[in-house]
Amino acid sequence: MHATMNAPVKPNHSTKQPRIVIQGYSGAFHEIAARYFSAPTEPEIVPADTFARLVKMVESGAECDFGLMAIENTLAGSLIGNYKLLTSSYLRVTGEIFLRIKQNLMVLPGCTLSDLTEVHSHPIAIAQCLEYFSELPHIKLVDATDTALSARIISEQKTPHIGAIASELAAELYGLEIIAPEIETNKKNFTRFLVVHSTDRAPIITSANKVSLAVHVDHEVGSLHKVLAAIAAHNANLTKIQSVPIMGRDWEYEIFLDFVTEKPNTYRPILEAIEPLTHEMKLLGAYQTGKHYD
């Protein structure tokens, strides 16, 4: 891995419907985030069953224009696997969006809470709703692959005794009825999603004021401090720091950093100051600070 500071290609200003690949199924929170990001243009949603598959599809560009992938959640923390995918791929981060995650309990039309014996969803979604279900001991919580897929299966199999935890969009798409809206314990539950393009097709972000990068530093006292001090010296605000073990190198870590600059497109002198302080540095992306959607 080495410093990647090349300017991306100019964007295509076509008004055609963007093809956005997401991890998950129709009705997933990824789709909601993708719709907000592309608004007012309605996107074509391209599903990928895994984040690794999403990365390959974005790199290829044959089936999509760009991708959108979750990177962290205010309750569950960072998605370490996705950080590793970013550093090993030919992707550039070109944007971000923050979405409040509203978990809803849904059933086949006409079913009630007393009819349920099981509720299916992704384990993270279930974990976010445990307080609600603590008052319903007769309901078994079952881990599933995806929130939206759980809703789709209930709709297709017509199982009146099984409910799902998923988005309002999933209920709408699969004809389910929400009998308990917003059952997540913490109402400040946000997921941050990154917008990713292949490096050879990434648009120029003229208003970029946020930077994501990965660095390797010496395994000695003060190494990371020097990097952070360089960021502070340029009056940039560090908004994220995440360490990830480097496979095959005991007790050595790759450090992921996000920082926000005072003015747009003033980040390059910061990168020039940081690079000599690292063994390796990779610019993951420079983009505009994302909007929050409640």
Residue pairs with C-beta under 8 A, 6 or more apart in sequence:
1 87
1 214
1 216
1 280
1 281
1 282
2 280
2 281
2 282
3 271
3 275
3 280
3 281
3 282
3 283
4 199
4 282
4 283
5 268
5 271
5 283
6 199
7 204
8 92
8 94
8 197
8 199
8 201
8 202
8 203
8 204
9 200
9 201
9 202
9 203
9 204
10 203
10 204
11 203
11 204
12 203
15 41
17 41
17 42
17 43
17 44
18 38
18 41
18 43
18 44
18 65
18 66
19 43
19 44
19 46
19 63
19 64
19 65
20 34
20 37
20 38
20 43
20 44
20 45
20 46
20 64
20 65
20 66
20 67
20 68
21 46
21 47
21 48
21 54
21 57
21 58
21 63
21 64
21 66
21 67
21 68
22 28
22 30
22 31
22 34
22 45
22 46
22 47
22 48
22 54
22 67
22 68
22 69
23 30
23 47
23 48
23 49
23 50
23 51
23 53
23 54
23 69
23 70
24 30
24 31
24 47
24 48
24 146
24 147
24 148
24 149
25 47
25 146
25 148
25 149
25 152
26 45
26 47
26 148
26 152
26 170
26 173
27 147
27 148
27 151
27 152
27 166
27 167
27 169
27 170
27 171
27 172
27 173
27 174
28 146
28 147
28 148
28 167
28 170
29 70
29 99
29 101
29 147
29 167
29 191
30 68
30 69
30 70
30 193
31 45
31 148
31 169
32 99
32 167
32 169
33 68
33 97
33 99
33 191
33 193
33 293
34 43
34 45
34 68
35 42
35 43
36 97
36 99
36 291
36 293
37 68
37 95
37 97
37 193
37 195
46 57
46 63
46 64
48 54
48 57
48 67
51 69
51 79
51 81
51 82
51 85
52 85
54 67
54 69
55 67
55 85
55 89
55 91
55 196
57 63
57 64
57 67
58 64
58 66
58 67
58 91
58 196
58 197
58 198
59 89
59 90
59 91
59 198
60 198
61 198
61 201
65 197
65 201
66 94
66 195
66 196
66 197
66 201
67 91
67 195
67 196
67 197
68 97
68 193
68 194
68 195
68 196
69 82
69 193
69 194
69 196
70 79
70 82
70 191
70 192
70 193
70 194
71 78
71 79
71 82
71 83
71 192
71 193
71 194
72 78
72 79
72 191
72 192
72 240
73 79
73 101
73 124
73 189
73 190
73 191
73 192
74 186
74 188
74 189
74 190
74 191
75 128
75 186
75 189
76 124
76 127
78 242
80 242
80 244
83 214
83 242
83 244
83 256
84 244
86 93
86 194
86 196
86 214
86 284
87 214
87 254
87 282
87 284
90 198
90 199
90 200
91 196
91 197
91 198
91 199
91 284
92 196
92 197
92 198
92 199
92 202
92 284
92 285
93 194
93 195
93 196
93 212
93 284
93 285
93 287
94 195
94 196
94 197
94 202
94 203
94 205
94 285
94 287
95 194
95 195
95 205
95 287
95 288
95 290
96 192
96 193
96 194
96 195
96 210
96 287
96 289
96 290
97 192
97 193
97 195
97 290
97 291
97 293
98 190
98 191
98 192
98 193
98 290
98 291
98 292
98 293
99 190
99 191
99 193
99 292
99 293
100 187
100 188
100 189
100 190
100 292
100 293
100 294
101 128
101 184
101 189
101 190
101 191
102 167
102 168
102 181
102 182
102 184
103 121
103 125
103 128
103 129
103 147
103 165
103 166
103 167
103 182
103 183
103 184
104 165
104 166
104 167
104 168
104 171
104 178
104 180
104 181
104 182
104 183
105 113
105 119
105 129
105 132
105 163
105 164
105 165
105 178
105 179
105 180
105 181
105 183
106 151
106 154
106 163
106 164
106 165
106 166
106 170
106 171
106 176
106 177
106 178
106 179
107 115
107 116
107 154
107 160
107 162
107 163
107 164
107 176
107 177
107 179
108 154
108 155
108 158
108 159
108 160
108 176
108 177
109 175
109 176
109 177
110 160
110 177
111 160
111 163
111 177
111 179
112 179
113 136
113 179
113 180
115 160
115 161
116 136
116 138
116 139
116 161
116 162
116 163
117 138
117 139
117 140
117 161
117 162
118 139
118 140
118 141
118 142
118 161
118 162
118 163
119 126
119 133
119 139
119 140
119 141
119 142
119 162
119 163
119 164
119 165
120 142
120 143
120 144
120 150
120 153
120 154
120 162
120 163
120 164
120 165
121 141
121 142
121 143
121 144
121 147
121 150
121 164
121 165
121 166
122 143
122 144
122 145
122 146
122 147
122 150
122 165
123 143
125 147
125 165
125 166
126 141
126 143
126 165
128 184
128 185
128 186
128 189
129 165
129 183
129 184
129 185
130 185
131 185
132 180
132 183
132 185
133 139
133 141
139 163
144 150
144 153
147 164
147 165
147 166
147 167
147 170
148 166
148 167
148 169
148 170
148 173
150 164
150 165
150 166
151 164
151 166
151 170
151 171
151 173
151 174
151 176
152 170
152 173
152 174
153 159
153 164
154 162
154 163
154 164
154 174
154 176
155 174
155 175
155 176
163 179
164 170
164 176
165 183
168 178
168 181
170 176
171 177
171 178
190 292
192 290
194 212
194 285
195 287
196 285
197 203
202 285
205 286
205 287
205 288
206 264
206 265
207 264
207 265
207 288
208 264
208 265
208 267
208 286
208 287
208 288
209 260
209 261
209 263
209 264
209 265
209 266
209 267
209 288
209 289
210 239
210 258
210 259
210 260
210 261
210 286
210 287
210 288
210 289
211 236
211 257
211 258
211 259
211 260
211 261
211 267
211 270
211 271
211 283
211 285
211 286
212 240
212 256
212 257
212 258
212 283
212 284
212 285
212 286
212 287
213 256
213 257
213 271
213 274
213 281
213 282
213 283
213 284
214 254
214 255
214 256
214 257
214 281
214 282
214 284
215 227
215 254
215 255
215 257
215 274
215 278
215 280
215 281
215 282
216 246
216 252
216 254
216 255
216 278
216 279
216 280
216 281
217 223
217 224
217 226
217 227
217 255
217 277
217 278
217 279
218 279
219 251
219 252
223 277
224 255
226 277
227 255
227 257
227 274
227 277
227 278
228 238
228 241
230 270
230 273
230 274
230 277
231 238
231 257
231 259
231 270
231 274
232 238
233 273
234 261
234 266
234 269
234 270
234 273
235 261
235 262
236 259
236 260
236 261
236 262
236 267
236 270
237 259
237 260
238 257
238 258
238 259
239 258
239 259
239 260
240 256
240 257
240 258
241 255
241 256
241 257
241 258
242 255
242 256
243 253
243 254
243 255
243 256
244 253
244 254
244 255
244 256
245 251
245 252
245 253
245 254
246 252
246 253
246 254
256 284
259 267
259 270
260 289
261 267
261 270
264 288
265 286
267 286
271 281
271 283
274 281
275 281
